[in-house]
Amino acid sequence: MNLLKIGHRGAKGHLAENTLESIQKALDFGVDAIEIDVHRCKTGELVVIHDFTLDRTTNGSGEIAKKSLDELKSFKVEDKFEIPLLIEVLDLIEGKYTINVELKGLNTAAATSEIIKQYISERNWKYEDFIVSSFQKNELFQMRKLDKNVPLGILSKASVTEAIELGKLLNASAIHPSLGIITRDNVKASHEAGFKVNVWTVNEPDDIARIRDFGVDGIISDFPDRLF
């Protein structure tokens, strides 16, 4: 079985996370997919950044949701990189790779749904090029209400069994469990329930070998070069 090799926030272990440069680095390694996080800023655009605030990764401070796009673009990630828009990431990977969009912030489902539909209708992307995941159940239910076709991934760091139940409710495509809760048995249970299993965040060679042996479908890693 071919393992889906997924770069976590681009190639987070090598370059500043969730930047176009980090994503390009992951693509250069030959990944199959990229995982990124989105928030909706004050002016409505979807920006690619993990935290709800600017403080950890940029030279700015404050909540993403309270900043305009112009303000966000004025800050630098690790003093040199821009915070990208979701559409800038899509334009970079050009539909040649799968993109896992994690709905991190509130009110991200509707804007993400619009962009997905636009790229499918106008830019030759296909539904299977996308997977939308989230810990925010409301956003996942909203996404499913807006679009019955978009593949959904159920993120979990607590219980694969609960994730499977939620996945059934949402007609999801995949379960995305953390490394800390994955077992051979719950991989099997997920597969028997009809879900693919993509595990995060797996960085150490011993863990990568063990998780591969469990028969998972994909591995999300800060060091995607280690998946080859």
Order of alpha helices (4+ residues) and beta strands (2+ residues): beta-alpha-beta-beta-alpha-alpha-beta-alpha-beta-alpha-beta-alpha-beta-alpha-beta-alpha-beta
